[in-house]
Amino acid sequence: MTKTVFQINDTVRCIKSTLNHGSLFAGKTYKVRGVSPRGSVIQLEGYSGSFSSHRFELVSRVPTFKLGDLVRFSPDALSQNYAFTRMIPLGKDLRVSSIFADIIYLGPYGGVPARFLIAAPKPAPAPAPKPVKKFVPHSIKLDTDDVMAVLSKHLKDTLGLDVKVERVTECFGNALELEFAK
């Protein structure tokens, strides 16, 4: 079993009450306000003493944010009410402008406790551009010499005839009668 190293602002649940302090109760949740360098001892909000971390289990962890991260208010009622009462827009991604302990500053909206925020979802990748439908005319005029050169090349490449088409004599449905140069 791996040991959880707690962080400041974690919510923890007591799994083993204390006899000497008589103030910790199994099943009750507490907020961590300090952690020893190796994580073996924690301090709790509202208590002056330190407690062995093996007496607790992690309930929830306040997300950690960096400068420039996009955040939004958590969907829970308490977070939504916090934003509403301070006239901070709900459903809008806000950029972290500075951080002080567990207070996240959101530019002109001021500081907000980190527990009310969640990371904003990453934007979906931009859809691939749709291919541009090119305009294809219904008819065009071609230079007669160019058409004869193409027909001559086609006859050579497909039928092996080394001839030069001089003119189209007649059209029959989907067939052409060609006259070759002498």
Secondary structure as the mmCIF struct_conf table of DSSP 4:
data_model
#
loop_
_struct_conf.conf_type_id
_struct_conf.id
_struct_conf.beg_label_comp_id
_struct_conf.beg_label_asym_id
_struct_conf.beg_label_seq_id
_struct_conf.end_label_comp_id
_struct_conf.end_label_asym_id
_struct_conf.end_label_seq_id
HELX_LH_PP_P HELX_LH_PP_P1 THR A 2 PHE A 6
TURN_TY1_P TURN_TY1_P1 ILE A 8 ASN A 9
STRN STRN1 THR A 11 CYS A 14
BEND BEND1 ILE A 15 LYS A 16
BEND BEND2 LEU A 19 HIS A 21
TURN_TY1_P TURN_TY1_P2 ALA A 26 GLY A 27
STRN STRN2 THR A 29 VAL A 35
TURN_TY1_P TURN_TY1_P3 PRO A 37 ARG A 38
BEND BEND3 GLY A 39 SER A 40
STRN STRN3 VAL A 41 LEU A 44
TURN_TY1_P TURN_TY1_P4 GLU A 45 GLY A 46
BEND BEND4 SER A 48 GLY A 49
STRN STRN4 SER A 50 SER A 52
HELX_RH_3T_P HELX_RH_3T_P1 SER A 53 ARG A 55
STRN STRN5 PHE A 56 SER A 60
HELX_LH_PP_P HELX_LH_PP_P2 VAL A 62 THR A 64
TURN_TY1_P TURN_TY1_P5 LEU A 67 GLY A 68
STRN STRN6 LEU A 70 PHE A 73
BEND BEND5 PRO A 75 ASP A 76
HELX_RH_AL_P HELX_RH_AL_P1 ALA A 77 THR A 85
TURN_TY1_P TURN_TY1_P6 ARG A 86 MET A 87
HELX_LH_PP_P HELX_LH_PP_P3 ILE A 88 PRO A 89
TURN_TY1_P TURN_TY1_P7 LEU A 90 GLY A 91
STRN STRN7 LEU A 94 ARG A 95
STRN STRN8 SER A 98 PHE A 100
TURN_TY1_P TURN_TY1_P8 ALA A 101 ASP A 102
STRN STRN9 ILE A 103 TYR A 105
HELX_RH_3T_P HELX_RH_3T_P2 GLY A 107 TYR A 109
STRN STRN10 GLY A 111 PRO A 113
HELX_RH_3T_P HELX_RH_3T_P3 ALA A 114 PHE A 116
STRN STRN11 LEU A 117 ALA A 119
HELX_LH_PP_P HELX_LH_PP_P4 ALA A 120 PHE A 135
BEND BEND6 HIS A 138 HIS A 138
HELX_RH_AL_P HELX_RH_AL_P2 THR A 144 HIS A 154
HELX_RH_PI_P HELX_RH_PI_P1 LEU A 155 LEU A 159
STRN STRN12 VAL A 165 PHE A 172
TURN_TY1_P TURN_TY1_P9 GLY A 173 ASN A 174
STRN STRN13 ALA A 175 PHE A 180
#
